[in-house]
Amino acid sequence: MSFKDYLNVYTFDYVLPGTEEKIQFKPLTTKEIKKLLVYENDNDYGKIEEVLDEIINLSVTNENFDVNNLYLQDRFSLLLEIRKKTKGEYYEFPFDCPKCSSQNYMVIDLDKLNVTRLNDLGELDTVVNLTDQISIEVWFLTRKEEKEAWEKVSNDSPQPISEYELNILTQTIKAVNSPDGREDNLSFEDKQFIIDNTTTGNLQNISKWFEKNNFGTDFTIKRVCKQCGYTETRSIPLVNFFF
């Protein structure tokens, strides 16, 4: 045997908070990270998400694993676990105080982030009422469904992110209930018709359902300026998170 046989031989187990599937993965090697560095400063949303898929595929060792089948919350939680085993559980980043403009430096222990499991939420009522006669049934998105939402954005869209966000809401619809019965074999166009022909208040109600029933890793933290004491709650920035 050679010393080369002893490098990166460790694998880790992680149980996804949504599906409860056990995932076995290994940390990323320096060589694998260097392969991805070409995309470090890429601003193309679709390309960035493809790189994150590649990170998962390089790391996970389960047979017949398909990243497209992951709930988005499971995908993010898994990425976080891969990052912790690759770069460590501490994440350091700067932030400028919006009140006094002083620069602060934060260190986050990723092991201490709160994780909610889908099963902890109990039996969910998946119905959102749109009118007295129409209701929809919603559910969490997989990576495949998210990709389809992005692919449905028009190439000449003046506001691609806004259109993408509407497509995300569209993809969450799994069935529609009306006086004529329940329909669950809905095309994207069928679901888009529902979104396009409902009120903004109903769109907010759909979003609130997911906010209320969210699961996975809570990536929000309290940022405190050491100079003036300004405090705000924000998502942890992903600047150089893997690289």
Secondary structure, DSSP 8 states (H G I E B T S, - for coil): --GGGGTT---EEEE-TTT--EEEE----HHHHHHHGGGTT---HHHHHHHHHHHHHHHB--TT--GGGSBHHHHHHHHHHHHHHHH-SEEEEEEE-TTT--EEEEEEEGGGS-EE-GGGG-S---EEE-SSS-EEEE---BHHHHHHHHHTS-TT-SSHHHHHHHHHHHHHEEEEEETTEEE----HHHHHHHHHTS-HHHHHHHHHHHHHT--EE--EEEEE-TTT--EEEEE---TTS--
